[in-house]
Amino acid sequence: MTDARWLEIERDLNAGIGHLGEAADGFDSLDLEGTDRRAYFDRMGFMHALLAGYSSIENALKRILDVLGEAQPTGSDWHRDLLRRLCQRGPGRPAVFSPELCEHLHTLRRFRHVAMHAYDDFRRDKAWNTVEAARAVVPALLLEFDAFKRAIDPPEDR
């Protein structure tokens, strides 16, 4: 089933890892609670980096469904349903990610809502679990994706 779309999926996953890594690395050095302009941009930049990171991963998940020939979820809970579906076994395929990685991805998905809709309510103390999730996702995401890809699309013997 070798498919050129794997390249786009890997590109999206790498973009997500980059954004999440930068947000997690900058967390301790940013002024996320101040009231001046710099703090505003630190806070908005931090939230946008997490949002961009998760959005890139979500784009990869939608592409995975396309490669698998599975319909994308619809309705108001499609973000949650997309992640749930790929975190469990599907017809003729294993789960894409482990339960542990899926928990971290769900944490990032929930923060996506804050960054998109409740950004005026941002609190640094409540962002800590999201930063920890990002730090866990960065080293594991490509490893687990590669294992999934090998399971459903084994490399050809050469």
N, C-alpha and C positions, 0 to 999 in steps of 0.2 A: 504494500500500500504506500510505497514511497511517494511523498506528496511535497511539492515545492512550497506549499503553505506552511510547512513546519518552519521555514526560514522567517516568515512574518511573525509567527507565534513566538519564536525565540527572540526576535527583535523586540516585540512588545514586552516579554518577560524581562529582558535585559534593561529596557527603559524603566520598567517598574522597580527593579532592583536598584537602579541608579538613584531614582528619586527618593525611594524609601531610605536608602543608605545615607544620602545627604541630609534628609530630615532628621534621622536618628542621630547622626554624628553631630549635627548642629544644635540639638536640643538643649544641652547644658550651657552652651555659650550664647544663646539668643536671649534677648530681653522680651519675654513673652507676656509680661504682666505690667509693663510700664504704660504711661499715658502719652508719651511724646511720639513724634513721627517715626523715629527709628524703631521704637517698640511696636508700633502699628505695622510697619513693614516687616519686622522680624516675625510677628505673629501671623500676618497674612501669608508671608513667604513659606513659613513652616507648614501652615495648613494646606497651602496650595501644593507643596511638594508631596505631602502625604496623599492628597487627593489625586494628583497626577500619577503617583506611584500605583495606587490601587486601581485607578482608571486604566492604566496601561495593562495591568494584570487582567482586569476584567475584559479588555479587548482581546487579549490572548485566549481567555476562556471562551469567548464567543467564537473565535476562529477555530478552537478545538472542536466545538460542536459542529461547525461547518465541515471540518475534515471527517468527523465521525458520521456525518449525515443525519445528525439529530436536530430537531427543531429547537429554536431558541425559546426560552420561557417568555410569556407575555403577562400583562397585568401589572398592577401597581407594585407587586412584590418581586418583580423579575430579577432585581439585583440579588436578593437573598436566594431566590429559587435557582438562579444560574450557578451560584457557588455551591448550594446544597446538592444540586444534581451531579456536578463534577466531583464532589467529595464522596460520592457513593458509587458503588458498582452500577454499571448500566448494562443494557442489552449487549452481551458478548464482549464486555470490556471491564477492566478493573477500574477502581476509583483513580482519579488523576493524582490526588494528593492524600497523604496520611491524615488520620484524624487530628493529630497534633498540629500539623501545618494548617489544616482547615480551621481550627479554632483561632489561630493567629490571623488568618485571612478574614474570618468573620469579624474580628476586632477591628481590623482595618476598614472593612466594609461599613461597620457602624460609624466609624469616625468620618467616613466619606459623607455621611448624612450631616454631621456637624459642620464640616467644611463647606458643604453646599447650601445648607439651609439655616444653620444656627450659629454662624460665625461670630455674631455679637455676644454669644454666651460662652466663648472659649475660656477655659480655665486650665492653666498649666498643670495643676495638681491632678486634674482628671485626664490629662493627655499621657501621663506616664505609662499606663498599660498599653496605649497605642504605640508608643516608642518601643516598648519591650516587644510587642508583636512584630514591629518592623525589623527590629534587630534579630528576631528569630527567623523571619521570612527570608531575609537577604541571603544567608548562606545555604538555605535548604531548597529554595524554589526551583532552581534549575536542576539540581540533583534529582529531585522527585519527578520533575517533568521529564527529564531524560530517561528515567526508569520506566515511566508510563509509555513514552514514545517507543522505547525498545520492546516493551511488552506487546504493543499492538502493531508495530511496524519494525520488525527485527532487521538489523543491518544485513545487507546481502553479503554472502561470502565472496571474496575476491581472490 
